[in-house]
């Protein structure tokens, strides 16, 4: 009998320009903090200091006085799962869906709100009678009017919406959603996975929303498996205290205890819930420091400026932009390349240029600028995309494209 073990060669993953909706290229400072961190017990003094300071920085970045503001270990879905865990079987919910990821959120909500009988019918795609999914067509935003009409009709306990839907690149009406939740006494929940750390907003300005969940790999730009920021009002926490939730790992109150948040107050030390990684704490801490050193308003302006340059450059190539986010351009190719979106994406990826298609119909191209906020970075993205289109036979006037870049960046230098 041959007991020889198979020894696979190590992975050699090349550097890629991550120019999609996320994750983005992590800042070198964050990677340095991760790699320079020693193997430490999770109760080591600087690990604990880092967790305390992360809470403070997160509250400033979220723009909130919510004590229950912290990071959930894992990806953005971990933060969302924590927030949505307060929804129990039979709870009435209205969820607004206008793309791939709000659609996945809607599925998670249906799973959580379904009764045992409803799960037994189709456990992986339940259709609970207590949940209303309001479908908004791809490429359109959820408006305040849409929310108002749905909540007026159904008067649910919970209402859900994504702030920025990266599936189609659309920004949804946060003010309209919050106002309608207040008016109809619904507990508002928001997926802010793609907006936190990019848009300049403060969650305390939206009192109809009681729960927020974000992501470590988009606007925060930390290593993908660190912490997903969440923030909950006292009203949300009271709901969990009174009714519980069907999870231990992502329990909003138990998670908070490990961050030293107990009975609505910050305490010196938390209670055990999970073993935190010193590597993750150090990286997350540095990512938050970077955002605050730049400042939320300036960071938002930078994203808006560079997105405008990219938008006009791809329009000069004959593309039609249908998105309104400031970190992502979603576009239709010129008629001569229509139907070849996946071919273009695969060709770019083969060259280390990581753009994405949309994951639902109609198929479009998504080009992101996460952590690519400079003239050189945007120029690189534009030139790579133009080269890929030209390789496939597009007739592009590069002089016109470069004129767009020059006009914006020269005027930016003059303004500074």
C-alpha positions as CSV (number, residue, x, y, z in Angstrom):
1,X,0.0,0.0,0.0
2,X,1.4,3.4,-1.1
3,X,1.3,5.8,1.9
4,X,3.1,8.6,-0.1
5,X,1.3,11.9,0.5
6,X,0.6,14.2,-2.4
7,X,2.5,17.5,-1.9
8,X,1.1,20.2,-4.1
9,X,3.3,23.1,-5.2
10,X,2.8,26.4,-3.4
11,X,0.3,28.9,-4.9
12,X,1.9,31.7,-7.0
13,X,-0.8,34.3,-7.2
14,X,0.3,37.3,-9.2
15,X,-0.3,41.0,-8.4
16,X,-3.6,42.0,-10.1
17,X,-5.1,45.4,-10.7
18,X,-8.5,44.9,-8.9
19,X,-10.7,47.2,-11.0
20,X,-14.1,45.7,-10.1
21,X,-16.8,46.3,-7.6
22,X,-14.7,44.8,-4.8
23,X,-12.6,43.6,-3.2
24,X,-10.1,46.3,-4.1
25,X,-6.4,46.4,-3.8
26,X,-5.5,46.7,-0.1
27,X,-3.4,49.7,0.9
28,X,0.3,48.7,1.5
29,X,0.1,50.2,5.0
30,X,-2.6,47.8,5.9
31,X,-0.6,44.8,4.6
32,X,2.4,46.0,6.5
33,X,0.5,46.1,9.8
34,X,-0.8,42.6,9.0
35,X,2.6,41.1,8.2
36,X,4.5,43.0,11.0
37,X,2.2,41.9,13.7
38,X,3.6,39.2,16.0
39,X,1.8,36.0,17.0
40,X,-0.1,37.3,20.0
41,X,-2.7,36.1,22.4
42,X,-6.0,37.7,21.7
43,X,-5.9,39.3,25.1
44,X,-2.5,40.9,24.6
45,X,-2.5,44.6,25.6
46,X,-2.1,46.2,22.2
47,X,-4.7,43.9,20.7
48,X,-7.1,45.1,23.3
49,X,-6.1,48.7,22.7
50,X,-6.6,48.2,19.0
51,X,-10.1,46.9,19.6
52,X,-11.0,49.8,21.8
53,X,-9.7,52.3,19.3
54,X,-11.4,50.5,16.4
55,X,-14.8,51.1,18.1
56,X,-14.0,54.8,18.5
57,X,-12.9,55.1,14.9
58,X,-15.8,53.2,13.5
59,X,-18.3,55.5,15.3
60,X,-16.6,58.5,13.7
61,X,-16.6,56.9,10.2
62,X,-20.3,55.7,10.6
63,X,-21.2,59.2,12.0
64,X,-23.0,57.8,15.0
65,X,-23.2,57.8,18.8
66,X,-24.5,54.2,18.7
67,X,-22.6,52.3,21.4
68,X,-23.3,49.0,19.6
69,X,-20.9,49.8,16.8
70,X,-18.1,47.2,16.2
71,X,-16.8,44.7,13.7
72,X,-18.1,41.2,13.0
73,X,-15.3,38.7,12.2
74,X,-15.5,37.7,8.5
75,X,-16.7,39.2,5.2
76,X,-19.5,41.6,4.4
77,X,-21.9,38.7,4.5
78,X,-20.9,38.1,8.1
79,X,-22.0,41.6,9.0
80,X,-25.2,41.3,7.1
81,X,-26.0,38.0,8.7
82,X,-25.5,39.5,12.1
83,X,-27.8,42.4,11.3
84,X,-30.5,40.3,9.7
85,X,-30.4,37.7,12.6
86,X,-32.9,39.8,14.5
87,X,-35.6,38.8,11.9
88,X,-37.4,35.8,13.3
89,X,-39.7,33.2,11.7
90,X,-43.1,34.8,10.9
91,X,-41.8,38.4,11.1
92,X,-43.3,40.7,8.5
93,X,-40.7,42.2,6.2
94,X,-40.6,44.4,3.1
95,X,-37.3,44.1,1.2
96,X,-36.4,46.2,-1.8
97,X,-34.3,44.5,-4.5
98,X,-32.7,46.2,-7.5
99,X,-29.7,44.0,-8.2
100,X,-27.7,40.9,-7.5
101,X,-26.6,41.6,-4.0
102,X,-29.8,43.1,-2.6
103,X,-31.3,40.0,-4.1
104,X,-29.1,37.8,-2.0
105,X,-30.0,39.9,1.0
106,X,-33.6,39.3,0.1
107,X,-33.0,35.5,0.0
108,X,-31.3,35.7,3.4
109,X,-34.3,37.6,4.8
110,X,-36.7,35.0,3.3
111,X,-34.7,32.2,5.0
112,X,-34.8,33.9,8.4
113,X,-38.5,34.9,8.3
114,X,-39.7,31.5,7.0
115,X,-41.5,29.2,9.3
116,X,-40.5,25.5,9.6
117,X,-43.4,24.6,7.4
118,X,-42.4,27.2,4.7
119,X,-38.7,26.0,4.9
120,X,-39.8,22.4,4.4
121,X,-41.4,23.3,1.1
122,X,-38.2,24.8,-0.2
123,X,-35.5,25.3,2.3
124,X,-33.0,26.9,-0.1
125,X,-35.5,29.3,-1.7
126,X,-38.4,29.7,0.7
127,X,-41.4,32.0,-0.1
128,X,-42.6,33.0,3.4
129,X,-46.0,34.7,3.4
130,X,-44.7,37.3,5.8
131,X,-42.1,38.7,3.4
132,X,-42.8,41.0,0.5
133,X,-40.0,41.4,-2.0
134,X,-40.3,44.6,-4.0
135,X,-38.4,44.1,-7.3
136,X,-37.0,47.2,-8.9
137,X,-35.7,46.6,-12.5
138,X,-31.9,46.3,-13.1
139,X,-30.3,49.7,-13.7
140,X,-32.9,51.6,-11.7
141,X,-32.7,53.0,-8.2
142,X,-35.1,52.4,-5.2
143,X,-36.8,55.7,-4.8
144,X,-38.5,57.2,-1.7
145,X,-41.8,56.9,-3.5
146,X,-41.4,53.2,-4.1
147,X,-40.6,52.7,-0.4
148,X,-43.5,54.9,0.8
149,X,-46.0,53.1,-1.3
150,X,-44.8,49.6,-0.2
151,X,-44.7,50.4,3.5
152,X,-48.0,52.2,3.4
153,X,-49.6,49.1,1.9
154,X,-47.9,46.4,4.0
155,X,-47.0,48.1,7.3
156,X,-44.2,45.6,8.1
157,X,-42.2,45.2,11.3
158,X,-39.0,45.3,9.4
159,X,-37.9,47.1,6.1
160,X,-34.7,46.4,4.2
161,X,-32.8,48.2,1.5
162,X,-29.2,48.3,0.1
163,X,-27.7,51.8,0.1
164,X,-25.5,51.2,-3.0
165,X,-26.3,48.2,-5.2
166,X,-23.0,47.1,-6.9
167,X,-24.9,44.5,-9.0
168,X,-26.1,47.4,-11.2
169,X,-24.1,50.3,-9.8
170,X,-27.1,52.2,-8.5
171,X,-27.5,54.4,-5.4
172,X,-30.8,54.0,-3.6
173,X,-32.7,56.7,-1.7
174,X,-31.5,56.6,1.9
175,X,-33.5,59.7,3.0
176,X,-36.7,58.4,1.5
177,X,-36.2,55.0,3.1
178,X,-35.5,56.4,6.5
179,X,-38.5,58.8,6.4
180,X,-40.9,56.1,5.3
181,X,-39.7,53.8,8.1
182,X,-40.3,56.5,10.6
183,X,-43.7,57.3,9.2
184,X,-44.9,53.7,9.3
185,X,-43.0,52.6,12.4
186,X,-40.9,50.0,10.5
187,X,-37.5,49.0,11.8
188,X,-35.2,49.9,8.9
189,X,-32.2,47.8,8.1
190,X,-29.6,48.9,5.5
191,X,-26.8,47.1,3.6
192,X,-24.1,49.7,3.4
193,X,-21.5,47.2,2.1
194,X,-20.5,49.4,-0.8
195,X,-21.0,52.9,0.6
196,X,-19.2,53.0,4.0
197,X,-15.8,54.6,3.6
198,X,-16.7,56.1,0.2
199,X,-19.7,58.2,0.6
200,X,-19.8,61.1,3.1
201,X,-22.9,60.3,5.3
202,X,-23.7,60.0,9.0
203,X,-26.1,57.3,10.0
204,X,-27.5,59.3,12.9
205,X,-29.1,61.5,10.3
206,X,-31.4,58.6,9.4
207,X,-33.4,57.8,12.5
208,X,-35.8,55.4,10.8
209,X,-32.9,53.0,10.3
210,X,-32.0,50.9,13.3
211,X,-29.4,48.5,11.8
212,X,-26.5,49.0,9.5
213,X,-24.0,46.4,8.1
214,X,-20.9,46.9,5.9
215,X,-17.9,45.1,4.6
216,X,-14.1,45.1,5.2
217,X,-13.0,44.8,1.5
218,X,-14.6,47.8,-0.3
219,X,-14.6,51.3,1.1
220,X,-12.8,50.2,4.3
221,X,-10.3,48.4,2.1
222,X,-8.9,45.9,4.6
223,X,-7.9,42.3,4.1
224,X,-11.1,40.4,3.1
225,X,-11.3,38.3,6.2
226,X,-11.0,40.9,9.0
227,X,-14.1,42.7,10.3
228,X,-17.4,43.7,8.8
229,X,-18.5,47.0,10.5
230,X,-22.0,47.1,12.0
231,X,-23.9,49.6,14.0
232,X,-27.2,49.2,15.9
233,X,-29.5,51.6,17.7
234,X,-30.8,50.9,21.2
235,X,-34.2,50.1,19.7
236,X,-32.6,47.3,17.6
237,X,-30.8,45.9,20.6
238,X,-34.0,46.0,22.6
239,X,-35.7,43.9,20.0
240,X,-32.9,41.3,20.2
241,X,-33.0,41.3,24.1
242,X,-36.8,40.8,24.1
243,X,-37.1,38.2,21.3
244,X,-33.6,36.7,20.8
245,X,-32.2,35.6,17.5
246,X,-31.3,32.2,16.0
247,X,-27.6,32.4,16.1
248,X,-24.7,32.3,18.5
249,X,-21.8,33.2,16.3
250,X,-23.4,36.3,14.8
251,X,-25.6,37.3,17.8
252,X,-25.5,41.1,17.8
253,X,-25.4,41.3,21.6
254,X,-22.8,38.5,22.1
255,X,-20.6,39.8,19.4
256,X,-20.7,43.3,21.1
257,X,-19.6,41.8,24.4
258,X,-16.3,40.7,23.0
259,X,-15.6,44.3,22.0
260,X,-16.3,45.4,25.5
261,X,-19.8,46.6,24.9
262,X,-22.1,45.3,27.7
263,X,-25.5,46.5,28.7
264,X,-25.2,49.6,26.4
265,X,-21.9,50.8,27.8
266,X,-18.2,50.5,27.0
267,X,-16.3,48.5,29.6
268,X,-12.6,47.9,30.0
269,X,-12.7,44.3,28.9
270,X,-15.2,42.2,27.0
271,X,-16.4,38.7,27.6
272,X,-15.3,35.7,25.5
273,X,-17.3,35.1,22.3
274,X,-14.7,34.3,19.6
275,X,-10.9,34.3,19.5
276,X,-9.8,37.5,17.7
277,X,-6.7,37.5,15.6
278,X,-4.0,40.1,16.4
279,X,-3.2,40.2,12.7
280,X,-6.8,41.1,11.8
281,X,-7.1,43.7,14.6
282,X,-3.9,45.4,13.5
283,X,-4.9,45.5,9.8
284,X,-8.4,46.7,10.5
285,X,-7.1,49.4,12.9
286,X,-4.7,50.7,10.2
287,X,-7.4,50.7,7.5
288,X,-9.7,52.8,9.8
289,X,-6.8,55.2,10.6
290,X,-6.2,55.8,6.8
291,X,-9.8,56.8,6.3
292,X,-9.8,59.2,9.1
293,X,-6.4,60.7,8.2
294,X,-7.8,61.5,4.7
295,X,-11.1,62.5,6.2
296,X,-14.6,61.4,5.1
297,X,-15.5,64.5,3.1
298,X,-12.2,64.6,1.2
299,X,-12.3,60.9,0.5
300,X,-15.9,61.2,-0.9
301,X,-14.7,64.1,-3.1
302,X,-11.8,62.1,-4.4
303,X,-14.0,59.2,-5.4
304,X,-16.5,61.5,-7.1
305,X,-13.7,63.3,-9.0
306,X,-12.0,60.2,-10.3
307,X,-15.2,58.4,-11.1
308,X,-16.2,61.3,-13.3
309,X,-12.9,61.1,-15.2
310,X,-13.3,57.4,-15.7
311,X,-16.9,57.8,-16.8
312,X,-16.1,60.4,-19.4
313,X,-13.1,58.4,-20.7
314,X,-15.2,55.3,-21.3
315,X,-17.9,57.4,-22.9
316,X,-15.3,58.8,-25.3
317,X,-14.7,55.1,-26.3
318,X,-18.3,54.8,-27.3
319,X,-19.6,53.1,-24.1
320,X,-22.9,54.0,-22.4
321,X,-22.6,54.4,-18.6
322,X,-25.8,53.5,-16.6
323,X,-24.5,53.7,-13.0
324,X,-24.5,56.6,-10.5
325,X,-22.1,55.3,-7.8
326,X,-18.8,57.1,-7.3
327,X,-16.6,54.0,-6.9
328,X,-17.9,51.9,-9.8
329,X,-18.8,52.5,-13.5
330,X,-21.3,50.1,-15.0
331,X,-21.5,50.4,-18.8
332,X,-22.8,49.0,-22.0
333,X,-20.2,48.3,-24.8
334,X,-20.6,50.0,-28.2
335,X,-22.9,48.2,-30.6
336,X,-20.0,46.7,-32.4
337,X,-19.0,44.7,-29.3
338,X,-22.4,44.0,-27.9
339,X,-22.8,40.4,-26.7
340,X,-19.0,40.0,-26.2
341,X,-18.9,41.3,-22.6
342,X,-17.7,38.0,-21.1
343,X,-15.0,37.6,-23.8
344,X,-13.7,41.1,-23.0
345,X,-13.8,40.5,-19.2
346,X,-11.9,37.2,-19.6
347,X,-9.3,38.8,-21.8
348,X,-8.7,41.6,-19.3
349,X,-8.4,39.2,-16.4
350,X,-5.8,37.1,-18.4
351,X,-3.7,40.3,-18.5
352,X,-4.0,40.9,-14.7
353,X,-6.7,43.6,-15.2
354,X,-9.6,42.5,-12.9
355,X,-12.8,44.0,-14.2
356,X,-16.2,42.3,-13.8
357,X,-19.4,41.6,-15.6
358,X,-22.7,42.1,-14.0
359,X,-23.9,38.9,-12.4
360,X,-27.5,39.2,-13.6
361,X,-29.2,40.2,-16.8
362,X,-28.6,42.3,-18.8
363,X,-24.8,41.6,-19.0
364,X,-22.8,44.8,-18.6
365,X,-19.2,45.7,-17.7
366,X,-18.3,46.9,-14.3
367,X,-15.0,48.9,-13.7
368,X,-14.2,49.9,-10.1
369,X,-11.8,52.4,-8.7
370,X,-11.5,51.2,-5.1
371,X,-8.2,52.5,-3.7
372,X,-7.3,53.8,-7.3
373,X,-7.6,57.5,-6.5
374,X,-4.8,59.0,-8.5
375,X,-4.1,60.3,-12.1
376,X,-1.7,57.4,-12.7
377,X,-4.1,54.7,-11.5
378,X,-7.1,56.0,-13.5
379,X,-4.9,56.5,-16.6
380,X,-3.7,52.9,-16.2
381,X,-7.3,51.6,-16.0
382,X,-8.4,53.7,-19.0
383,X,-5.5,52.7,-21.2
384,X,-5.9,49.0,-20.3
385,X,-9.6,49.0,-21.1
386,X,-9.0,50.9,-24.4
387,X,-6.4,48.4,-25.4
388,X,-8.7,45.5,-24.6
389,X,-11.5,47.0,-26.7
390,X,-9.2,47.8,-29.6
391,X,-7.9,44.2,-29.5
392,X,-11.5,43.1,-30.0
393,X,-11.9,45.4,-33.0
394,X,-13.4,48.6,-31.5
395,X,-12.6,51.8,-33.3
396,X,-11.4,54.1,-30.5
397,X,-10.0,57.6,-31.0
398,X,-7.2,57.4,-28.3
399,X,-6.4,61.1,-28.7
400,X,-10.0,62.0,-27.6
401,X,-9.7,59.6,-24.6
402,X,-6.4,61.2,-23.6
403,X,-7.9,64.6,-24.0
404,X,-10.5,63.7,-21.4
405,X,-7.8,62.7,-19.0
406,X,-5.7,65.7,-19.7
407,X,-8.6,68.2,-19.3
408,X,-9.6,66.9,-15.9
409,X,-6.2,66.3,-14.4
410,X,-4.7,69.5,-15.6
411,X,-7.7,71.5,-14.3
412,X,-7.4,69.6,-11.0
413,X,-3.7,70.7,-10.7
414,X,-4.6,74.3,-11.4
415,X,-7.4,74.2,-8.7
416,X,-4.9,72.9,-6.2
